[in-house]
Amino acid sequence: MKIVFDTNVLLSAFITQGLSTRVLDICIDYHQLFISEFIINEVVEKLEIRFKVKKNEIKNVKIFLTNAFLKIEPKSEKPAICRDKDDNNILQLADYINAHLIITGDKDLLVLKEFNKTVIVSPRQFMEKYYQIH
């Protein structure tokens, strides 16, 4: 499957080492993962400002993201349907690559359930629906 991870799930995977980390590990092993410069920049910014992560650790995160994900810059028009305009960048990437899934913890995205042909799920929903783990 083609999968786009929202920034919040990536941050959770790096910071908490919990369910989001497990989902990311599974997806790296079995699926195609896509990311944009917008998502990379948002992850870096939040690690720096909100979580006060050291520069060398942030550099390692950037290296990881560019190795584990296929970086795409969507050339399509950005949708304007989310309350938080930054979320539209996630939808734009998913639509541009015809993603099967967006994995997010963002309630503004989760409430959509689907965007065009892309299903929007939380990490827990991903595990329950696609890996039958409860």
N, C-alpha and C positions, 0 to 999 in steps of 0.2 A: 504494500500500500504506500501511497504518497502521503506523507504526514507533515503538517506544520505545527510546531510548538509555539504557544504564546509565551511571551517574556516571563509571565508570572510562574509558569510551570518550570521553565529553565532555571529561574532564580531559586525556586523551591528545591529543585534537584541538586543545585550546587550548595545551598546553604544548609538544608535540613537532613539530607541523606535518607529520606523516607520513601513514601510511595512514588513521588514524582521521579526520584532517582531510579527506582525499579522500572517504571514505565519507560523512561529515557533509555535505560540499558537494553530493555527488550526491543524497543524500536530501532536502536542502532544496529542490533544483531539481525533483525528480520525485515526491516522496512526501509524505504527511501525517505530521508529526512531533508527538508528544505528550509532555508533561512534567507533573510534579506539583510541588507546593510542596516536598515531601520531597526530590526530586531536585535542585531549584534550591538548596535550603538545604545539601544535602550537597556540591554543587559549590562553593558559596561558602565553606563551612567548610574544605574541603580546600585550596582556592586560598589562603585566608588563613593557615591553620595549617601545612600541609605544604609549600606552595610559596612562602610569603611574598610573595604578589602584592600590589601596592599597591592601596589602597582604590578609587582612581579607575578602575583597570583592572578590578577586581571589579565595580564598578558597570556598566561597559561590557559585561561578560559577562552580567550579569543582564538588561540591556536587550536584548542579542542573544537570549538564551534566551526571553524573553517575546515577542519579535517573530518568531522563527523557528519556535517551537513553539506548539502549542495547549495552554494550561495547563488541566488537568482535575484535580479533586479526587475521587478514587474514593469512592463511597458504599457500596461493597460490603464484605463481610467480607474482612479480610486473610488470605491463606493462611498456614499455619505449616509449610512443608515445607523451608525452607532452613536450613542450619547457621548461617549469618549471618542473623539476623532482619531486618536492614536490606534484604536481597535480596528479602524477601517484599513490600516496598513496590513494587518493580519489577514483580513478578508481578501484584500487585493492580491496578496501573494498566493493564498490558497486557490483563488479563482483563476489566476494566471497560469498556474501549473496543473490545474484540474486535480487538486488534492482530494483524497478520499476522506481525510480527517483533519480537523484542527483539535489539538488537545490543549485545553485552557482551564483555568480556575476562575476566570473572569465572568461574573454573573451577567454582565451586559452582552457578552458573546454567547454564553450558555443558553440564555433565554431564547435566542434565535433557533437553536436546535439544528439548523441547517442553513447554509448559504449556497444558493444555486445547487450544485450537486455535492457539496462538501458537508459532511456530518460534523457537528460540533459537540465534543464530549469532554467531561472532566477526566482527570487521571483515574479516578475510581471507576467511572463508567467505562473507560477504556478497558480496564482490567476485567470488569464484570462481563462486558459484552464480547470482548475479543479473546480473553484468556480464561474465562470461566472460573476466576478466582474471586472468592468473596471474603 
